[in-house]
Amino acid sequence: MYRVRVRGIYATALSLILYRRGFILADASEVLKSRVRVPTSDAAPHVTVKSLEDSPDEVLILGSPWEAGAGVEEAIAREVGYYYSRRGRYGLYTVIDAESLGGCRVLLPGGVEARLQADECPGPGERIRVTIVKEALGRGEEVRARPGVSIVGEYVIVSAPGSGVSFSEHIRSGELRAELTVRALERIDTGRVHIRFRSSARSGDLDAVIREAEELAGKALELANTSPGEPGIVWRGEYISILGLPLPAKERLDRVRREVYPTIDMHHTLKAGGDRESMIVDYAEEASRTGSCTEEAGIDAVYFIASRMGQKGRIYIKHILPHGGHLRIGPFNLESVSRAGRCVKIRLSRVFRSPGVLDGLGVEKRPGDRGVTEVDTCSWITLHTYIDQAGRVLGYYANINTPAEVSLSGVRYTDLYIDVVKKPGEEARVLDRDQLEEAHRAGLISGSLYEEALAWAERAANRLASLD
């Protein structure tokens, strides 16, 4: 049974999911313990799950052994259904026999090139044993490796060749640092290996910490002192992946969280929107706890926020790409916001200031032409209508994406690759279905997202067919 530490805006819901699927919660905060009320462990976690500060619609999964991290991702994915995932192919601290390509580049198993971080690099064709220090988790990113062996454990990371002792910045106690140093020097030849004590060493039994350091030092020296063989994985390190959680996944997490704590609708999407949006959530949920409002206050909050978008600047669409990164579309002006039940509908517009060609339509755009964009938080279609200065429609572009989420700065969604376009007097055309198919085959997007994308593309085609 693997231990998991969960941090960030999804902590309560994800902790419940993982506990129910057989994982042990470790290093849980006092707030989390008060909510989930299940047994927890003070031992070092095998896996850490945390929302990303610079990309709060995504969570990072990092853990060892490999199967622990993979198991955590699978458990979350099965529960939320709608997700995208970018997985590290090799894992951090994975030791690999590679072939040098020269110029500080090496060829890894599977034909992937990696940059070698070293003062001196081997010549072309030489075999070299390396450790992965950076994974490629997005399109265009490169894997990086360094010569030698590093092995990660629960409490320590041991590197060979190397020397000395170092500590995680989270180990601040001078007394603990001194005790760990003395014990390591007594048991391990720190002239041949480097021992780095991880933050988890704070809570571990000191004998167990040093015992692990001693065992991994022996293994690291063994691997460092043997010649590299055919390209392949020698020692598997930490599993690493990024799991994207679009609106349908967040709504599932809302329901899970509501089982143990007052939770308004749209809790997680609003929390991911920013600090000001998060404060609105906190207020509404305190009111919900005291009976002053209902769970549906979350829909009211979305409408309130949407109607005030752009008050401190222009509005942008954050077009999130499952394979990594995002596009920033805009700026837009807010034309109108309306509400129909649980759905918030937003109408945006912009005037083009430079000439060019409208993507997908192949139609020339001129300065002064306009674009009108219709966003619906219940729809998987974002419809762009392009109009020239005389008021004639140049064409329609239906972007297929997960239902829109709103914040005070604008709209965001996850793009699903496939799109539908139509020019006046012509039939609707589906674009980039091959990109959607490839993303699904590669395991980048879930089956649920794939099926919804196809279904909504068909709806978009039918909708555009009725427009001239």
C-alpha positions as CSV (number, residue, x, y, z in Angstrom):
1,M,0.0,0.0,0.0
2,Y,1.6,3.2,-1.1
3,R,1.5,6.5,0.8
4,V,0.5,9.7,-1.0
5,R,0.8,13.4,0.0
6,V,-1.7,15.7,-1.6
7,R,-1.4,19.5,-1.8
8,G,-3.1,22.4,-3.4
9,I,-6.7,23.4,-4.4
10,Y,-7.8,19.9,-5.2
11,A,-6.4,18.3,-2.0
12,T,-9.7,17.4,-0.2
13,A,-11.3,15.7,-3.2
14,L,-8.2,13.9,-4.5
15,S,-7.4,12.7,-1.0
16,L,-10.8,11.1,-0.6
17,I,-10.5,9.5,-4.1
18,L,-7.1,8.1,-3.4
19,Y,-8.0,6.8,0.1
20,R,-11.0,5.0,-1.3
21,R,-8.8,3.4,-3.9
22,G,-6.5,1.9,-1.4
23,F,-3.8,4.5,-1.0
24,I,-2.6,5.8,2.4
25,L,-2.7,9.5,3.0
26,A,0.7,10.8,4.3
27,D,2.0,14.1,5.6
28,A,-1.6,15.5,5.6
29,S,-2.2,19.0,6.8
30,E,-4.3,19.6,9.9
31,V,-7.0,21.2,7.7
32,L,-7.1,18.1,5.5
33,K,-7.3,15.8,8.5
34,S,-10.2,17.7,9.9
35,R,-12.1,17.3,6.6
36,V,-11.5,13.8,5.4
37,R,-11.4,12.1,8.8
38,V,-9.6,9.0,7.7
39,P,-6.5,7.3,9.1
40,T,-3.2,9.0,7.9
41,S,0.5,8.3,8.2
42,D,3.4,10.4,9.4
43,A,5.8,8.3,7.3
44,A,7.4,9.6,4.1
45,P,5.1,9.6,1.1
46,H,5.9,7.5,-1.9
47,V,4.0,9.9,-4.2
48,T,3.2,13.6,-4.1
49,V,0.2,15.1,-5.9
50,K,-0.1,18.9,-6.1
51,S,-1.8,21.6,-8.2
52,L,0.6,23.8,-10.2
53,E,0.9,27.4,-9.1
54,D,1.6,28.7,-12.6
55,S,-1.0,26.3,-14.2
56,P,-3.8,25.6,-11.6
57,D,-5.9,23.6,-14.0
58,E,-3.2,20.9,-13.8
59,V,-1.7,18.7,-11.1
60,L,1.8,17.3,-10.9
61,I,2.2,13.6,-9.9
62,L,5.7,12.6,-8.8
63,G,6.6,9.4,-7.1
64,S,8.8,6.4,-6.5
65,P,8.6,3.5,-7.1
66,W,7.4,3.9,-10.6
67,E,4.2,1.8,-10.2
68,A,3.1,3.9,-7.2
69,G,3.1,7.1,-9.3
70,A,1.4,5.4,-12.2
71,G,-1.2,3.9,-9.9
72,V,-2.0,7.3,-8.4
73,E,-2.5,8.8,-11.9
74,E,-4.7,5.9,-13.0
75,A,-6.8,6.2,-9.8
76,I,-7.5,9.9,-10.4
77,A,-8.1,9.5,-14.1
78,R,-10.6,6.7,-13.6
79,E,-12.5,8.9,-11.1
80,V,-12.7,12.1,-13.1
81,G,-13.0,10.6,-16.6
82,Y,-12.3,13.8,-18.5
83,Y,-8.6,14.6,-18.4
84,Y,-5.4,14.9,-20.4
85,S,-2.1,13.6,-19.3
86,R,1.5,14.3,-20.2
87,R,3.8,11.6,-18.9
88,G,7.5,11.5,-18.6
89,R,8.8,8.7,-20.8
90,Y,11.8,7.7,-18.6
91,G,11.2,9.3,-15.2
92,L,13.4,11.5,-13.0
93,Y,16.6,9.9,-11.6
94,T,16.2,7.0,-14.0
95,V,19.7,5.6,-14.8
96,I,20.1,4.8,-18.5
97,D,22.8,3.5,-20.8
98,A,22.9,5.7,-23.8
99,E,24.9,6.4,-26.9
100,S,26.7,9.6,-27.5
101,L,25.9,11.6,-30.6
102,G,28.6,14.1,-30.0
103,G,28.1,17.8,-29.2
104,C,26.8,16.9,-25.7
105,R,23.8,15.0,-27.1
106,V,23.0,11.4,-26.3
107,L,20.6,8.9,-27.9
108,L,18.3,7.3,-25.3
109,P,16.3,4.0,-25.7
110,G,13.4,4.6,-28.0
111,G,15.2,7.0,-30.3
112,V,14.9,10.1,-28.1
113,E,17.7,12.6,-28.0
114,A,18.7,14.2,-24.8
115,R,21.0,17.1,-23.9
116,L,24.0,16.0,-21.7
117,Q,24.8,18.4,-18.9
118,A,28.6,18.0,-18.5
119,D,31.8,19.9,-18.7
120,E,33.3,17.4,-21.0
121,C,31.2,15.2,-23.3
122,P,32.1,11.9,-25.0
123,G,32.7,11.6,-28.7
124,P,30.2,10.2,-31.2
125,G,29.4,6.5,-30.8
126,E,30.7,6.1,-27.2
127,R,28.5,4.4,-24.7
128,I,27.8,6.4,-21.5
129,R,25.7,5.8,-18.3
130,V,23.6,8.8,-17.5
131,T,20.8,9.9,-15.1
132,I,17.7,11.8,-16.3
133,V,17.5,15.1,-14.5
134,K,14.7,16.8,-16.6
135,E,11.8,15.1,-18.4
136,A,10.0,16.4,-21.5
137,L,6.4,17.0,-20.3
138,G,5.3,19.1,-23.2
139,R,5.8,19.4,-27.0
140,G,9.1,21.0,-27.8
141,E,10.7,20.3,-24.4
142,E,13.9,18.3,-24.3
143,V,15.1,15.6,-22.0
144,R,18.2,16.4,-20.1
145,A,20.7,14.0,-18.5
146,R,24.0,14.1,-16.7
147,P,26.8,11.6,-16.6
148,G,26.9,9.2,-13.7
149,V,24.4,7.6,-11.4
150,S,21.8,9.1,-9.0
151,I,19.3,6.9,-7.2
152,V,16.3,8.3,-5.4
153,G,14.9,6.8,-2.2
154,E,12.3,7.7,0.4
155,Y,14.7,9.8,2.4
156,V,17.8,10.4,0.3
157,I,19.2,10.8,-3.2
158,V,22.6,9.2,-3.7
159,S,24.9,10.1,-6.5
160,A,28.1,8.5,-7.8
161,P,30.7,9.6,-8.5
162,G,30.4,12.4,-5.9
163,S,31.3,13.4,-2.4
164,G,29.9,15.0,0.7
165,V,26.5,15.6,2.3
166,S,23.8,18.1,1.5
167,F,20.3,18.8,2.7
168,S,16.9,19.8,1.4
169,E,16.1,23.4,2.2
170,H,13.2,22.2,4.3
171,I,15.6,20.5,6.8
172,R,16.3,23.7,8.8
173,S,17.2,22.1,12.2
174,G,20.9,22.5,12.8
175,E,20.8,19.7,15.3
176,L,19.1,17.3,12.9
177,R,21.6,18.2,10.1
178,A,24.5,17.6,12.5
179,E,23.1,14.2,13.6
180,L,22.5,13.0,10.0
181,T,26.0,14.1,8.9
182,V,27.7,12.3,11.8
183,R,25.8,9.1,11.2
184,A,26.4,9.2,7.4
185,L,30.1,9.7,7.9
186,E,30.3,6.8,10.2
187,R,28.5,4.4,7.8
188,I,29.2,5.6,4.3
189,D,32.3,6.6,2.3
190,T,31.2,10.1,1.4
191,G,34.4,10.6,-0.5
192,R,33.0,8.4,-3.3
193,V,29.3,9.2,-3.2
194,H,27.2,12.3,-2.5
195,I,24.3,12.0,0.0
196,R,21.5,14.5,-0.2
197,F,18.9,14.2,2.5
198,R,15.4,14.9,1.3
199,S,12.8,16.8,3.3
200,S,11.1,13.5,4.2
201,A,14.2,12.7,6.4
202,R,12.8,15.1,9.0
203,S,10.0,12.6,9.9
204,G,11.8,9.4,9.3
205,D,13.4,7.2,11.9
206,L,17.1,8.1,11.9
207,D,18.3,4.5,11.8
208,A,16.0,3.8,8.8
209,V,17.2,7.0,7.0
210,I,20.9,6.1,7.4
211,R,20.2,2.4,6.5
212,E,18.5,3.5,3.2
213,A,21.4,5.9,2.5
214,E,23.9,3.1,3.1
215,E,22.0,0.6,0.8
216,L,21.6,3.1,-2.0
217,A,25.2,4.2,-1.8
218,G,26.2,0.6,-2.3
219,K,23.9,0.3,-5.3
220,A,25.0,3.6,-6.8
221,L,28.7,2.6,-6.6
222,E,28.0,-0.8,-8.1
223,L,26.3,0.9,-11.1
224,A,28.9,3.6,-11.4
225,N,31.7,1.1,-11.5
226,T,30.4,-1.1,-14.2
227,S,30.7,-0.4,-17.9
228,P,27.6,0.8,-19.8
229,G,26.0,-1.8,-22.1
230,E,23.5,-1.7,-24.9
231,P,21.2,1.4,-24.7
232,G,18.5,0.7,-22.1
233,I,17.1,1.5,-18.7
234,V,19.4,0.3,-15.8
235,W,17.6,1.7,-12.8
236,R,14.0,3.1,-12.9
237,G,13.6,6.4,-11.0
238,E,10.6,8.6,-10.2
239,Y,7.3,8.5,-12.2
240,I,6.4,12.0,-13.3
241,S,3.3,13.3,-15.1
242,I,1.0,16.3,-15.4
243,L,-2.7,15.6,-15.3
244,G,-5.0,18.3,-16.8
245,L,-8.4,18.8,-15.2
246,P,-10.9,20.6,-17.5
247,L,-14.3,21.7,-16.2
248,P,-16.1,18.3,-16.3
249,A,-13.3,16.8,-14.2
250,K,-13.6,19.7,-11.7
251,E,-17.3,19.3,-11.4
252,R,-16.7,15.6,-10.5
253,L,-14.2,16.8,-7.8
254,D,-16.9,19.3,-6.5
255,R,-19.2,16.4,-5.9
256,V,-16.6,14.3,-4.1
257,R,-15.6,17.3,-1.9
258,R,-19.2,18.0,-1.1
259,E,-19.5,14.6,0.6
260,V,-17.3,15.8,3.5
261,Y,-17.4,19.6,3.4
262,P,-19.8,22.4,2.3
263,T,-18.9,22.9,-1.4
264,I,-20.7,25.2,-3.9
265,D,-21.1,24.4,-7.5
266,M,-18.0,25.4,-9.6
267,H,-15.8,25.4,-6.5
268,H,-12.7,24.0,-8.2
269,T,-13.0,26.0,-11.4
270,L,-13.4,29.3,-9.4
271,K,-10.5,28.3,-7.1
272,A,-8.3,27.8,-10.2
273,G,-9.3,31.2,-11.5
274,G,-7.2,33.2,-9.1
275,D,-7.0,34.8,-5.7
276,R,-10.0,37.1,-6.1
277,E,-12.2,34.3,-7.4
278,S,-11.0,32.1,-4.6
279,M,-12.1,34.7,-2.0
280,I,-15.6,34.7,-3.5
281,V,-15.7,30.9,-3.1
282,D,-14.6,31.1,0.5
283,Y,-17.3,33.7,1.3
284,A,-20.0,31.7,-0.5
285,E,-19.1,28.4,1.2
286,E,-19.1,30.0,4.6
287,A,-22.6,31.3,3.9
288,S,-23.5,27.8,2.7
289,R,-22.2,26.3,5.9
290,T,-24.4,28.6,8.0
291,G,-27.4,28.0,5.7
292,S,-27.5,31.5,4.2
293,C,-27.1,30.3,0.6
294,T,-27.3,27.1,-1.4
295,E,-24.8,25.1,-3.5
296,E,-26.1,26.9,-6.6
297,A,-24.4,30.1,-5.4
298,G,-21.5,28.9,-7.5
299,I,-23.4,29.5,-10.7
300,D,-24.3,32.9,-9.4
301,A,-20.6,33.5,-8.8
302,V,-19.7,32.5,-12.3
303,Y,-22.3,34.9,-13.7
304,F,-21.1,37.7,-11.4
305,I,-17.5,37.2,-12.4
306,A,-18.3,36.9,-16.1
307,S,-20.3,40.2,-16.1
308,R,-17.2,41.9,-14.6
309,M,-14.5,40.5,-16.8
310,G,-12.1,42.9,-18.1
311,Q,-12.9,45.8,-15.8
312,K,-9.2,46.2,-15.0
313,G,-7.9,45.4,-18.5
314,R,-8.8,43.7,-21.8
315,I,-10.3,40.2,-21.9
316,Y,-8.3,37.3,-23.3
317,I,-9.1,33.6,-24.0
318,K,-6.6,31.1,-22.6
319,H,-6.6,28.3,-25.2
320,I,-5.0,25.5,-23.2
321,L,-3.2,22.8,-25.3
322,P,-3.2,19.3,-23.9
323,H,0.3,18.7,-25.3
324,G,1.6,21.6,-23.2
325,G,1.3,25.4,-22.9
326,H,-1.5,27.6,-24.1
327,L,-2.3,30.3,-26.7
328,R,-3.5,33.7,-25.6
329,I,-6.2,34.9,-27.9
330,G,-7.4,38.5,-27.9
331,P,-7.8,41.1,-26.6
332,F,-11.6,41.1,-26.7
333,N,-14.3,43.5,-25.6
334,L,-17.2,42.2,-23.5
335,E,-20.5,42.8,-25.4
336,S,-23.0,40.9,-23.2
337,V,-23.4,38.2,-20.5
338,S,-26.6,36.3,-20.0
339,R,-27.7,33.3,-17.9
340,A,-30.1,30.5,-18.8
341,G,-30.4,28.1,-15.9
342,R,-26.9,26.8,-15.0
343,C,-25.4,28.1,-18.3
344,V,-23.7,31.4,-18.6
345,K,-23.4,32.8,-22.1
346,I,-20.8,35.4,-23.0
347,R,-20.5,37.4,-26.2
348,L,-17.1,38.9,-27.0
349,S,-15.9,41.0,-29.9
350,R,-12.7,42.4,-31.4
351,V,-11.6,44.6,-34.3
352,F,-8.6,43.4,-36.3
353,R,-5.9,46.1,-36.7
354,S,-3.6,44.3,-39.1
355,P,-4.0,42.4,-42.4
356,G,-3.7,38.6,-42.6
357,V,-5.5,35.4,-43.3
358,L,-8.2,33.8,-41.1
359,D,-6.9,30.4,-40.0
360,G,-8.8,27.4,-41.2
361,L,-11.0,29.5,-43.5
362,G,-8.2,30.8,-45.8
363,V,-10.0,34.1,-46.1
364,E,-8.2,37.5,-46.1
365,K,-8.9,39.8,-43.2
366,R,-8.3,43.5,-43.4
367,P,-7.9,46.2,-40.7
368,G,-11.3,47.1,-39.5
369,D,-12.9,43.7,-40.0
370,R,-14.4,42.2,-36.8
371,G,-14.7,39.0,-35.0
372,V,-17.6,38.0,-32.7
373,T,-17.1,35.1,-30.3
374,E,-19.9,33.3,-28.5
375,V,-18.9,31.4,-25.4
376,D,-21.3,29.1,-23.4
377,T,-20.2,27.4,-20.1
378,C,-22.5,24.5,-21.0
379,S,-21.2,24.0,-24.5
380,W,-18.2,22.3,-26.0
381,I,-18.2,24.8,-29.0
382,T,-16.7,28.3,-29.0
383,L,-18.1,29.9,-32.2
384,H,-16.2,32.7,-33.9
385,T,-18.0,34.7,-36.6
386,Y,-15.9,37.0,-38.8
387,I,-17.5,40.0,-40.4
388,D,-16.0,42.6,-42.8
389,Q,-16.4,46.4,-42.5
390,A,-19.5,46.3,-44.7
391,G,-21.2,43.9,-42.4
392,R,-20.8,40.8,-44.6
393,V,-20.0,37.5,-43.0
394,L,-16.5,36.2,-44.1
395,G,-16.9,32.9,-42.4
396,Y,-17.5,30.9,-39.2
397,Y,-15.0,29.0,-37.1
398,A,-16.3,26.5,-34.5
399,N,-13.6,25.6,-32.0
400,I,-14.2,22.3,-30.2
401,N,-13.1,22.6,-26.6
402,T,-14.1,21.7,-23.1
403,P,-16.8,23.9,-21.6
404,A,-15.5,27.3,-20.8
405,E,-14.3,28.5,-17.4
406,V,-14.3,32.1,-16.4
407,S,-12.2,34.4,-14.3
408,L,-12.0,38.2,-14.0
409,S,-9.2,38.2,-16.6
410,G,-11.2,36.2,-19.2
411,V,-12.1,32.8,-20.5
412,R,-10.2,29.5,-20.5
413,Y,-10.8,26.0,-21.9
414,T,-8.9,23.0,-23.1
415,D,-8.6,22.7,-26.8
416,L,-9.6,19.4,-28.4
417,Y,-7.8,19.8,-31.7
418,I,-10.8,19.2,-34.0
419,D,-12.6,22.2,-35.5
420,V,-15.4,23.0,-37.9
421,V,-15.4,25.9,-40.4
422,K,-17.8,27.3,-43.0
423,K,-17.7,30.1,-45.6
424,P,-20.9,31.6,-46.9
425,G,-22.4,29.5,-49.7
426,E,-20.2,26.5,-48.9
427,E,-20.6,23.4,-46.9
428,A,-19.2,23.0,-43.4
429,R,-15.7,21.4,-43.2
430,V,-14.2,19.4,-40.3
431,L,-10.5,20.3,-39.6
432,D,-7.8,18.5,-37.8
433,R,-9.6,15.3,-37.0
434,D,-6.3,13.5,-37.5
435,Q,-4.8,15.6,-34.6
436,L,-7.6,14.5,-32.3
437,E,-7.1,10.9,-33.4
438,E,-3.4,11.0,-32.8
439,A,-3.8,12.6,-29.3
440,H,-6.2,9.8,-28.4
441,R,-4.0,7.1,-29.7
442,A,-1.0,8.5,-27.8
443,G,-2.9,8.6,-24.5
444,L,-2.7,12.3,-24.3
445,I,-6.5,12.8,-23.9
446,S,-9.0,10.5,-22.3
447,G,-11.5,8.4,-24.1
448,S,-14.3,10.6,-22.7
449,L,-12.8,13.8,-24.1
450,Y,-12.2,12.1,-27.5
451,E,-15.9,10.9,-27.7
452,E,-17.2,14.3,-26.7
453,A,-15.0,16.0,-29.2
454,L,-16.4,13.9,-32.1
455,A,-20.0,14.3,-30.9
456,W,-19.7,18.1,-30.6
457,A,-17.9,18.5,-33.9
458,E,-20.9,16.8,-35.5
459,R,-23.2,19.2,-33.7
460,A,-21.1,22.1,-34.8
461,A,-21.2,20.9,-38.4
462,N,-25.0,20.7,-38.3
463,R,-25.2,24.1,-36.7
464,L,-23.0,25.8,-39.3
465,A,-24.9,24.1,-42.1
466,S,-27.9,26.3,-41.3
467,L,-25.9,29.5,-41.5
468,D,-25.2,31.5,-44.6
